[in-house]
Amino acid sequence: MRGLLLILMIVGMVAYVTGCSSKASEDKPLDQVKAEAQKMNADQLQAKVAEYKQAIEAKKPEIEKLQKELGTGLTGVLSGKKPENADELKAKLEKLQASVKALTERMEIYASELKSKQGG
């Protein structure tokens, strides 16, 4: 029963995270992001920055979980234990980190444009 509940919670979290981050695109070409940002007003830019922040924040718990599973923290180093599926976990972690990097790059474009439109 607990296993089923855990699975349902995980599926729900995945659905929530993917649903929340659908507006913030990590695949949109940077040139296109720059062009869109230039056409937006300050309120629209602020909303875009918030969307990207939310998408980035939504990925952080999964990154932390994978890092913990891989034993990248102090306890993993001290114990010297390596999980059996370490390569798979590492690949997932790298994919999530690349996603966060891409989202951050795009968010910074919107934030920079917002700053210039606010006169700062």
Steps between C-alpha positions, in 0.01 A plus 500: 500500500779742590682413178193582295454828685866590439467424129184711473673789678798480265278491192305797634818698563630425151171612349506817710860584407451443129175693508653798678802526277325467165506876433872537571673341204857378520497417129406840360793645303678781682460735203124447511495563877693827449261612225194421714648674803558821304132513403370450856412764755634495857201311643524229235874467557450474873245223446742312272780525754262362765401209270862406448582530870209271580614244242855507637383469860279205405805306381716562808343236729559229240860613454557490875340156521724364225809653659409337829442164333835524328664572832648831393446635846737453791332178614548336161865596487562366849319173444654441157176342381406523135143413400455219249325730253753783541551548126126534442464741791797704378348525150169620646683752718700635206183532292325694777801725551516573127130582507546742790793662319292547183208643698735734686652630176157586365383650829808725508411637155154600622645639825759705314238647270280575803787680668566712191131593467482599865793732447742304715 
